[in-house]
Amino acid sequence: MSVGSRHRPLRDEVLDELRRLILGGELEAGTHLTEAAIAERLAVSRLPVREAFRKLESEGLLEALPRRGVRVVRPDADELQTVHEIRVALELIAVRRTTERGDDTIFAELRAALEAGDVALETGEAQTLDDLNEKFHDILARGSGSRVLIETLRSVRNQVQHLVGGKSSAADLSWDEHASIVRAVLESDGEMATLLMRRHLHARHEAHDTVTTAKD
């Protein structure tokens, strides 16, 4: 598959594609990767692959193997707990700052997402709800006004998804929890929004633990 035909820097295309392959499970945990093999698979040179490897190592999705390329990180319960605690702290900062800043553009996006989610919930559009669930966290991160927080949260969320082996929560259940948080933010109730976000993240973490235990 060639990733060089789009109008973006090649290094970004390669990075996004490798991240997608890892998070989507096409490159399974423990898989050994080499620059040559990935370059051939994506029909690119080794340089953007090398850059992507380094970036994905920093994101916690790959780990270096001395003189043998890299390996897709294996799920680890202790690591998952640590990443979960980091995520909770960052998500609470994001929702609090978004509520405090009250950016009109961000609030408009949240209202639009809330309306679309309510419609999708009534009509049973699971894929739309899944997309909105992803968008929800992205909007709140951007609402914080912090580029560092946006990038760090994106990396942490990716690590969570990889460590739990993908998504394990029903889209409608997650959206119902997300919608409650959105309403609190739109009502400028930061205390309630952070409380609901904490409950939501802990509930999803417990659901992940249940699924992981069942798999084991």
Secondary structure, 3 states (H helix, E strand, C coil): CCCCCCCCCHHHHHHHHHHHHHHCCCCCCCCEECHHHHHHHHCCCHHHHHHHHHHHHHCCCEEECCCCCEEECCCCHHHHHHHHHHHHHHHHHHHHHHHHHCCHHHHHHHHHHHHHHHHHHHHCCHHHHHHHHHHHHHHHHHHCCCHHHHHHHHHHHHHHHHHCCCCCCCHHHHHHHHHHHHHHHHCCCHHHHHHHHHHHHHHHHHHHHHHHHHHC
